[in-house]
Amino acid sequence: MKILETILFALTVVFFIIGVHQTYHYGLLNSYFLFTFAVFTLLGYGFLKRNREEKASKEKK
């Protein structure tokens, strides 16, 4: 499960960097979808990480 978290975090960074680049060249309206993808992948990363940590804490008890 950790590899999926790594992939989602990497995609978040990639979408954000590309979004900043596209905003610089074409404006925010033309690159808004990239920032939306970055937020969605960041939320997915947080969700998976939180579930993994909760599962690990339950197994310790």
HTML snippet that shows the backbone in 3Dmol.js (N, CA, C, O; Angstrom):
<script src="https://3Dmol.org/build/3Dmol-min.js"></script>
<div id="view" style="width:600px;height:400px;position:relative"></div>
<script>
const pdb = `
ATOM      1  N   MET A   1       0.824  -1.190   0.000  1.00  0.00           N
ATOM      2  CA  MET A   1       0.000   0.000   0.000  1.00  0.00           C
ATOM      3  C   MET A   1       0.870   1.257   0.000  1.00  0.00           C
ATOM      4  O   MET A   1       0.427   2.319  -0.435  1.00  0.00           O
ATOM      5  N   LYS A   2       2.076   1.140   0.475  1.00  0.00           N
ATOM      6  CA  LYS A   2       2.932   2.312   0.529  1.00  0.00           C
ATOM      7  C   LYS A   2       3.335   2.799  -0.863  1.00  0.00           C
ATOM      8  O   LYS A   2       3.549   3.996  -1.057  1.00  0.00           O
ATOM      9  N   ILE A   3       3.441   1.898  -1.822  1.00  0.00           N
ATOM     10  CA  ILE A   3       3.820   2.306  -3.180  1.00  0.00           C
ATOM     11  C   ILE A   3       2.724   3.178  -3.801  1.00  0.00           C
ATOM     12  O   ILE A   3       3.021   4.123  -4.532  1.00  0.00           O
ATOM     13  N   LEU A   4       1.468   2.861  -3.512  1.00  0.00           N
ATOM     14  CA  LEU A   4       0.359   3.669  -4.026  1.00  0.00           C
ATOM     15  C   LEU A   4       0.398   5.071  -3.424  1.00  0.00           C
ATOM     16  O   LEU A   4       0.136   6.055  -4.116  1.00  0.00           O
ATOM     17  N   GLU A   5       0.724   5.160  -2.145  1.00  0.00           N
ATOM     18  CA  GLU A   5       0.851   6.471  -1.511  1.00  0.00           C
ATOM     19  C   GLU A   5       1.970   7.279  -2.163  1.00  0.00           C
ATOM     20  O   GLU A   5       1.821   8.478  -2.398  1.00  0.00           O
ATOM     21  N   THR A   6       3.071   6.630  -2.449  1.00  0.00           N
ATOM     22  CA  THR A   6       4.202   7.306  -3.084  1.00  0.00           C
ATOM     23  C   THR A   6       3.825   7.808  -4.472  1.00  0.00           C
ATOM     24  O   THR A   6       4.173   8.926  -4.853  1.00  0.00           O
ATOM     25  N   ILE A   7       3.117   6.980  -5.219  1.00  0.00           N
ATOM     26  CA  ILE A   7       2.692   7.370  -6.565  1.00  0.00           C
ATOM     27  C   ILE A   7       1.732   8.556  -6.503  1.00  0.00           C
ATOM     28  O   ILE A   7       1.860   9.496  -7.288  1.00  0.00           O
ATOM     29  N   LEU A   8       0.774   8.521  -5.579  1.00  0.00           N
ATOM     30  CA  LEU A   8      -0.176   9.634  -5.463  1.00  0.00           C
ATOM     31  C   LEU A   8       0.523  10.926  -5.052  1.00  0.00           C
ATOM     32  O   LEU A   8       0.200  11.999  -5.560  1.00  0.00           O
ATOM     33  N   PHE A   9       1.475  10.822  -4.136  1.00  0.00           N
ATOM     34  CA  PHE A   9       2.196  12.029  -3.731  1.00  0.00           C
ATOM     35  C   PHE A   9       3.029  12.582  -4.884  1.00  0.00           C
ATOM     36  O   PHE A   9       3.092  13.795  -5.085  1.00  0.00           O
ATOM     37  N   ALA A  10       3.666  11.694  -5.637  1.00  0.00           N
ATOM     38  CA  ALA A  10       4.456  12.135  -6.790  1.00  0.00           C
ATOM     39  C   ALA A  10       3.560  12.802  -7.833  1.00  0.00           C
ATOM     40  O   ALA A  10       3.936  13.819  -8.416  1.00  0.00           O
ATOM     41  N   LEU A  11       2.384  12.236  -8.068  1.00  0.00           N
ATOM     42  CA  LEU A  11       1.444  12.850  -9.012  1.00  0.00           C
ATOM     43  C   LEU A  11       0.984  14.222  -8.529  1.00  0.00           C
ATOM     44  O   LEU A  11       0.807  15.141  -9.328  1.00  0.00           O
ATOM     45  N   THR A  12       0.791  14.353  -7.221  1.00  0.00           N
ATOM     46  CA  THR A  12       0.417  15.651  -6.665  1.00  0.00           C
ATOM     47  C   THR A  12       1.475  16.696  -6.984  1.00  0.00           C
ATOM     48  O   THR A  12       1.160  17.797  -7.436  1.00  0.00           O
ATOM     49  N   VAL A  13       2.724  16.342  -6.746  1.00  0.00           N
ATOM     50  CA  VAL A  13       3.821  17.276  -7.012  1.00  0.00           C
ATOM     51  C   VAL A  13       3.909  17.598  -8.503  1.00  0.00           C
ATOM     52  O   VAL A  13       4.092  18.755  -8.882  1.00  0.00           O
ATOM     53  N   VAL A  14       3.780  16.582  -9.341  1.00  0.00           N
ATOM     54  CA  VAL A  14       3.870  16.785 -10.792  1.00  0.00           C
ATOM     55  C   VAL A  14       2.743  17.680 -11.290  1.00  0.00           C
ATOM     56  O   VAL A  14       2.985  18.621 -12.047  1.00  0.00           O
ATOM     57  N   PHE A  15       1.508  17.394 -10.869  1.00  0.00           N
ATOM     58  CA  PHE A  15       0.380  18.231 -11.298  1.00  0.00           C
ATOM     59  C   PHE A  15       0.556  19.672 -10.833  1.00  0.00           C
ATOM     60  O   PHE A  15       0.244  20.606 -11.572  1.00  0.00           O
ATOM     61  N   PHE A  16       1.051  19.855  -9.618  1.00  0.00           N
ATOM     62  CA  PHE A  16       1.237  21.211  -9.109  1.00  0.00           C
ATOM     63  C   PHE A  16       2.305  21.962  -9.903  1.00  0.00           C
ATOM     64  O   PHE A  16       2.103  23.117 -10.278  1.00  0.00           O
ATOM     65  N   ILE A  17       3.429  21.315 -10.157  1.00  0.00           N
ATOM     66  CA  ILE A  17       4.513  21.976 -10.901  1.00  0.00           C
ATOM     67  C   ILE A  17       4.076  22.309 -12.325  1.00  0.00           C
ATOM     68  O   ILE A  17       4.342  23.404 -12.821  1.00  0.00           O
ATOM     69  N   ILE A  18       3.410  21.367 -12.975  1.00  0.00           N
ATOM     70  CA  ILE A  18       2.919  21.635 -14.332  1.00  0.00           C
ATOM     71  C   ILE A  18       1.864  22.737 -14.302  1.00  0.00           C
ATOM     72  O   ILE A  18       1.812  23.574 -15.203  1.00  0.00           O
ATOM     73  N   GLY A  19       1.023  22.738 -13.265  1.00  0.00           N
ATOM     74  CA  GLY A  19       0.015  23.783 -13.131  1.00  0.00           C
ATOM     75  C   GLY A  19       0.626  25.166 -12.986  1.00  0.00           C
ATOM     76  O   GLY A  19       0.151  26.129 -13.587  1.00  0.00           O
ATOM     77  N   VAL A  20       1.683  25.260 -12.186  1.00  0.00           N
ATOM     78  CA  VAL A  20       2.369  26.549 -12.029  1.00  0.00           C
ATOM     79  C   VAL A  20       2.983  26.983 -13.358  1.00  0.00           C
ATOM     80  O   VAL A  20       2.895  28.151 -13.737  1.00  0.00           O
ATOM     81  N   HIS A  21       3.594  26.053 -14.050  1.00  0.00           N
ATOM     82  CA  HIS A  21       4.200  26.376 -15.352  1.00  0.00           C
ATOM     83  C   HIS A  21       3.138  26.844 -16.351  1.00  0.00           C
ATOM     84  O   HIS A  21       3.322  27.854 -17.030  1.00  0.00           O
ATOM     85  N   GLN A  22       2.041  26.115 -16.436  1.00  0.00           N
ATOM     86  CA  GLN A  22       0.982  26.480 -17.375  1.00  0.00           C
ATOM     87  C   GLN A  22       0.318  27.799 -16.987  1.00  0.00           C
ATOM     88  O   GLN A  22      -0.087  28.569 -17.858  1.00  0.00           O
ATOM     89  N   THR A  23       0.204  28.061 -15.688  1.00  0.00           N
ATOM     90  CA  THR A  23      -0.360  29.332 -15.240  1.00  0.00           C
ATOM     91  C   THR A  23       0.531  30.489 -15.665  1.00  0.00           C
ATOM     92  O   THR A  23       0.043  31.536 -16.091  1.00  0.00           O
ATOM     93  N   TYR A  24       1.822  30.299 -15.548  1.00  0.00           N
ATOM     94  CA  TYR A  24       2.773  31.342 -15.941  1.00  0.00           C
ATOM     95  C   TYR A  24       2.651  31.664 -17.430  1.00  0.00           C
ATOM     96  O   TYR A  24       2.737  32.826 -17.826  1.00  0.00           O
ATOM     97  N   HIS A  25       2.452  30.638 -18.248  1.00  0.00           N
ATOM     98  CA  HIS A  25       2.414  30.855 -19.696  1.00  0.00           C
ATOM     99  C   HIS A  25       1.018  31.166 -20.241  1.00  0.00           C
ATOM    100  O   HIS A  25       0.883  31.974 -21.159  1.00  0.00           O
ATOM    101  N   TYR A  26      -0.025  30.533 -19.685  1.00  0.00           N
ATOM    102  CA  TYR A  26      -1.357  30.643 -20.290  1.00  0.00           C
ATOM    103  C   TYR A  26      -2.422  31.232 -19.375  1.00  0.00           C
ATOM    104  O   TYR A  26      -3.532  31.501 -19.836  1.00  0.00           O
ATOM    105  N   GLY A  27      -2.129  31.440 -18.115  1.00  0.00           N
ATOM    106  CA  GLY A  27      -3.105  31.993 -17.194  1.00  0.00           C
ATOM    107  C   GLY A  27      -3.791  30.916 -16.370  1.00  0.00           C
ATOM    108  O   GLY A  27      -3.759  29.731 -16.699  1.00  0.00           O
ATOM    109  N   LEU A  28      -4.408  31.366 -15.296  1.00  0.00           N
ATOM    110  CA  LEU A  28      -5.012  30.437 -14.339  1.00  0.00           C
ATOM    111  C   LEU A  28      -6.212  29.695 -14.914  1.00  0.00           C
ATOM    112  O   LEU A  28      -6.408  28.518 -14.612  1.00  0.00           O
ATOM    113  N   LEU A  29      -7.006  30.350 -15.726  1.00  0.00           N
ATOM    114  CA  LEU A  29      -8.195  29.693 -16.262  1.00  0.00           C
ATOM    115  C   LEU A  29      -7.853  28.500 -17.148  1.00  0.00           C
ATOM    116  O   LEU A  29      -8.614  27.533 -17.203  1.00  0.00           O
ATOM    117  N   ASN A  30      -6.739  28.556 -17.829  1.00  0.00           N
ATOM    118  CA  ASN A  30      -6.344  27.456 -18.707  1.00  0.00           C
ATOM    119  C   ASN A  30      -5.609  26.342 -17.975  1.00  0.00           C
ATOM    120  O   ASN A  30      -5.394  25.275 -18.550  1.00  0.00           O
ATOM    121  N   SER A  31      -5.220  26.559 -16.730  1.00  0.00           N
ATOM    122  CA  SER A  31      -4.487  25.532 -15.992  1.00  0.00           C
ATOM    123  C   SER A  31      -5.190  25.129 -14.700  1.00  0.00           C
ATOM    124  O   SER A  31      -4.628  24.396 -13.886  1.00  0.00           O
ATOM    125  N   TYR A  32      -6.397  25.600 -14.517  1.00  0.00           N
ATOM    126  CA  TYR A  32      -7.142  25.325 -13.292  1.00  0.00           C
ATOM    127  C   TYR A  32      -7.329  23.833 -13.065  1.00  0.00           C
ATOM    128  O   TYR A  32      -7.251  23.370 -11.926  1.00  0.00           O
ATOM    129  N   PHE A  33      -7.576  23.067 -14.131  1.00  0.00           N
ATOM    130  CA  PHE A  33      -7.816  21.632 -13.999  1.00  0.00           C
ATOM    131  C   PHE A  33      -6.597  20.907 -13.433  1.00  0.00           C
ATOM    132  O   PHE A  33      -6.749  19.896 -12.748  1.00  0.00           O
ATOM    133  N   LEU A  34      -5.403  21.401 -13.704  1.00  0.00           N
ATOM    134  CA  LEU A  34      -4.196  20.773 -13.151  1.00  0.00           C
ATOM    135  C   LEU A  34      -4.136  20.940 -11.635  1.00  0.00           C
ATOM    136  O   LEU A  34      -3.750  20.016 -10.920  1.00  0.00           O
ATOM    137  N   PHE A  35      -4.514  22.108 -11.153  1.00  0.00           N
ATOM    138  CA  PHE A  35      -4.552  22.314  -9.705  1.00  0.00           C
ATOM    139  C   PHE A  35      -5.651  21.472  -9.062  1.00  0.00           C
ATOM    140  O   PHE A  35      -5.500  21.001  -7.935  1.00  0.00           O
ATOM    141  N   THR A  36      -6.756  21.286  -9.783  1.00  0.00           N
ATOM    142  CA  THR A  36      -7.821  20.421  -9.285  1.00  0.00           C
ATOM    143  C   THR A  36      -7.331  18.986  -9.160  1.00  0.00           C
ATOM    144  O   THR A  36      -7.600  18.328  -8.154  1.00  0.00           O
ATOM    145  N   PHE A  37      -6.617  18.491 -10.164  1.00  0.00           N
ATOM    146  CA  PHE A  37      -6.047  17.142 -10.084  1.00  0.00           C
ATOM    147  C   PHE A  37      -5.054  17.034  -8.939  1.00  0.00           C
ATOM    148  O   PHE A  37      -5.003  16.012  -8.256  1.00  0.00           O
ATOM    149  N   ALA A  38      -4.264  18.079  -8.723  1.00  0.00           N
ATOM    150  CA  ALA A  38      -3.293  18.070  -7.629  1.00  0.00           C
ATOM    151  C   ALA A  38      -4.000  17.957  -6.281  1.00  0.00           C
ATOM    152  O   ALA A  38      -3.555  17.217  -5.404  1.00  0.00           O
ATOM    153  N   VAL A  39      -5.089  18.683  -6.117  1.00  0.00           N
ATOM    154  CA  VAL A  39      -5.837  18.616  -4.858  1.00  0.00           C
ATOM    155  C   VAL A  39      -6.468  17.241  -4.682  1.00  0.00           C
ATOM    156  O   VAL A  39      -6.427  16.684  -3.584  1.00  0.00           O
ATOM    157  N   PHE A  40      -7.050  16.684  -5.736  1.00  0.00           N
ATOM    158  CA  PHE A  40      -7.670  15.362  -5.631  1.00  0.00           C
ATOM    159  C   PHE A  40      -6.650  14.281  -5.297  1.00  0.00           C
ATOM    160  O   PHE A  40      -6.921  13.406  -4.475  1.00  0.00           O
ATOM    161  N   THR A  41      -5.487  14.333  -5.922  1.00  0.00           N
ATOM    162  CA  THR A  41      -4.475  13.324  -5.610  1.00  0.00           C
ATOM    163  C   THR A  41      -3.926  13.525  -4.200  1.00  0.00           C
ATOM    164  O   THR A  41      -3.588  12.548  -3.530  1.00  0.00           O
ATOM    165  N   LEU A  42      -3.830  14.764  -3.739  1.00  0.00           N
ATOM    166  CA  LEU A  42      -3.386  15.013  -2.370  1.00  0.00           C
ATOM    167  C   LEU A  42      -4.410  14.485  -1.367  1.00  0.00           C
ATOM    168  O   LEU A  42      -4.038  13.914  -0.342  1.00  0.00           O
ATOM    169  N   LEU A  43      -5.683  14.670  -1.655  1.00  0.00           N
ATOM    170  CA  LEU A  43      -6.724  14.125  -0.780  1.00  0.00           C
ATOM    171  C   LEU A  43      -6.686  12.600  -0.763  1.00  0.00           C
ATOM    172  O   LEU A  43      -6.845  11.987   0.293  1.00  0.00           O
ATOM    173  N   GLY A  44      -6.479  11.993  -1.913  1.00  0.00           N
ATOM    174  CA  GLY A  44      -6.360  10.537  -1.977  1.00  0.00           C
ATOM    175  C   GLY A  44      -5.167  10.031  -1.198  1.00  0.00           C
ATOM    176  O   GLY A  44      -5.253   9.015  -0.509  1.00  0.00           O
ATOM    177  N   TYR A  45      -4.053  10.738  -1.306  1.00  0.00           N
ATOM    178  CA  TYR A  45      -2.853  10.380  -0.547  1.00  0.00           C
ATOM    179  C   TYR A  45      -3.121  10.452   0.957  1.00  0.00           C
ATOM    180  O   TYR A  45      -2.770   9.536   1.700  1.00  0.00           O
ATOM    181  N   GLY A  46      -3.735  11.527   1.391  1.00  0.00           N
ATOM    182  CA  GLY A  46      -4.049  11.683   2.814  1.00  0.00           C
ATOM    183  C   GLY A  46      -5.001  10.616   3.311  1.00  0.00           C
ATOM    184  O   GLY A  46      -4.842  10.104   4.419  1.00  0.00           O
ATOM    185  N   PHE A  47      -5.986  10.280   2.504  1.00  0.00           N
ATOM    186  CA  PHE A  47      -6.952   9.247   2.875  1.00  0.00           C
ATOM    187  C   PHE A  47      -6.269   7.895   3.042  1.00  0.00           C
ATOM    188  O   PHE A  47      -6.499   7.203   4.033  1.00  0.00           O
ATOM    189  N   LEU A  48      -5.430   7.515   2.079  1.00  0.00           N
ATOM    190  CA  LEU A  48      -4.736   6.230   2.159  1.00  0.00           C
ATOM    191  C   LEU A  48      -3.760   6.185   3.329  1.00  0.00           C
ATOM    192  O   LEU A  48      -3.651   5.171   4.018  1.00  0.00           O
ATOM    193  N   LYS A  49      -3.060   7.277   3.545  1.00  0.00           N
ATOM    194  CA  LYS A  49      -2.094   7.318   4.642  1.00  0.00           C
ATOM    195  C   LYS A  49      -2.798   7.213   5.990  1.00  0.00           C
ATOM    196  O   LYS A  49      -2.348   6.479   6.870  1.00  0.00           O
ATOM    197  N   ARG A  50      -3.891   7.937   6.153  1.00  0.00           N
ATOM    198  CA  ARG A  50      -4.633   7.894   7.408  1.00  0.00           C
ATOM    199  C   ARG A  50      -5.191   6.502   7.665  1.00  0.00           C
ATOM    200  O   ARG A  50      -5.141   6.015   8.794  1.00  0.00           O
ATOM    201  N   ASN A  51      -5.722   5.855   6.629  1.00  0.00           N
ATOM    202  CA  ASN A  51      -6.241   4.498   6.795  1.00  0.00           C
ATOM    203  C   ASN A  51      -5.139   3.520   7.173  1.00  0.00           C
ATOM    204  O   ASN A  51      -5.348   2.648   8.017  1.00  0.00           O
ATOM    205  N   ARG A  52      -3.967   3.657   6.558  1.00  0.00           N
ATOM    206  CA  ARG A  52      -2.851   2.766   6.874  1.00  0.00           C
ATOM    207  C   ARG A  52      -2.395   2.965   8.314  1.00  0.00           C
ATOM    208  O   ARG A  52      -2.114   1.993   9.014  1.00  0.00           O
ATOM    209  N   GLU A  53      -2.319   4.215   8.763  1.00  0.00           N
ATOM    210  CA  GLU A  53      -1.892   4.495  10.128  1.00  0.00           C
ATOM    211  C   GLU A  53      -2.910   4.004  11.149  1.00  0.00           C
ATOM    212  O   GLU A  53      -2.528   3.483  12.197  1.00  0.00           O
ATOM    213  N   GLU A  54      -4.199   4.163  10.860  1.00  0.00           N
ATOM    214  CA  GLU A  54      -5.231   3.665  11.767  1.00  0.00           C
ATOM    215  C   GLU A  54      -5.187   2.149  11.859  1.00  0.00           C
ATOM    216  O   GLU A  54      -5.344   1.581  12.940  1.00  0.00           O
ATOM    217  N   LYS A  55      -4.974   1.503  10.736  1.00  0.00           N
ATOM    218  CA  LYS A  55      -4.886   0.047  10.716  1.00  0.00           C
ATOM    219  C   LYS A  55      -3.676  -0.431  11.515  1.00  0.00           C
ATOM    220  O   LYS A  55      -3.761  -1.423  12.239  1.00  0.00           O
ATOM    221  N   ALA A  56      -2.562   0.267  11.386  1.00  0.00           N
ATOM    222  CA  ALA A  56      -1.351  -0.106  12.121  1.00  0.00           C
ATOM    223  C   ALA A  56      -1.528   0.111  13.619  1.00  0.00           C
ATOM    224  O   ALA A  56      -1.041  -0.688  14.418  1.00  0.00           O
ATOM    225  N   SER A  57      -2.216   1.175  14.010  1.00  0.00           N
ATOM    226  CA  SER A  57      -2.423   1.431  15.438  1.00  0.00           C
ATOM    227  C   SER A  57      -3.392   0.418  16.045  1.00  0.00           C
ATOM    228  O   SER A  57      -3.251   0.061  17.215  1.00  0.00           O
ATOM    229  N   LYS A  58      -4.365  -0.047  15.279  1.00  0.00           N
ATOM    230  CA  LYS A  58      -5.284  -1.074  15.772  1.00  0.00           C
ATOM    231  C   LYS A  58      -4.574  -2.409  15.946  1.00  0.00           C
ATOM    232  O   LYS A  58      -4.883  -3.161  16.870  1.00  0.00           O
ATOM    233  N   GLU A  59      -3.619  -2.709  15.060  1.00  0.00           N
ATOM    234  CA  GLU A  59      -2.881  -3.965  15.159  1.00  0.00           C
ATOM    235  C   GLU A  59      -1.941  -3.965  16.356  1.00  0.00           C
ATOM    236  O   GLU A  59      -1.650  -5.029  16.902  1.00  0.00           O
ATOM    237  N   LYS A  60      -1.458  -2.797  16.776  1.00  0.00           N
ATOM    238  CA  LYS A  60      -0.586  -2.713  17.946  1.00  0.00           C
ATOM    239  C   LYS A  60      -1.343  -2.994  19.231  1.00  0.00           C
ATOM    240  O   LYS A  60      -0.772  -3.518  20.188  1.00  0.00           O
ATOM    241  N   LYS A  61      -2.610  -2.654  19.259  1.00  0.00           N
ATOM    242  CA  LYS A  61      -3.416  -2.834  20.481  1.00  0.00           C
ATOM    243  C   LYS A  61      -3.861  -4.224  20.615  1.00  0.00           C
ATOM    244  O   LYS A  61      -4.548  -4.563  21.579  1.00  0.00           O
TER     245      LYS A  61
END
`;
const viewer = $3Dmol.createViewer("view");
viewer.addModel(pdb, "pdb");
viewer.setStyle({}, {cartoon: {color: "spectrum"}});
viewer.zoomTo();
viewer.render();
</script>
